[in-house]
């Protein structure tokens, strides 16, 4: 029964991290502080994990069966949250932000009930905006250098490319 109680409190610390994250993310988005996907999105997740860990450490000590279990839960539940939060960011905000499919569907919804030719659809979907946004993000992360009218891959970018090519072969995924 003691283990079940410890697991319940561990789970509640994990859920608290999600609630803190949700409040911080939504509040930050409404204030214009969280926009697109970037360092602020990651900082919100890390901040929520830290706050949940502190909350557990300060207020929940007596709920756990021992100080060691309390310490373990106060550290590992927020770290566990970070893993799931990273997955959520990839499946949620990153998918919405980077999805060409959603951009195409949105363009088609704008003319609901009508058909668009390939040419009209290409004009309605701002691939140049998506392309420009990706170049800016790649430059910001240090995998490419933008200079004048040119773009070059950096050593960091070459390492990332080797990793993704290897993953593509390993997972039998055709790279685009």
Buried (B, 14 or more C-beta within 10 A) or exposed (E): EEEEEBEEBBEBBBEBBBEBBEEBBEEBBEEEEBEEBEEBBBBBBEBBBBBBBEBBBEEBBEBBEEEEBBBBBBBBBBEBBBEBBEEBBEEEBBEEBBEEEEBBEEBBEEEEEEEBEEEEBEEBBEEEEBEEBEEEBBBEBEBBEEEEEEEEBBEEBEEBEEEEEEEEEEEEEEEE
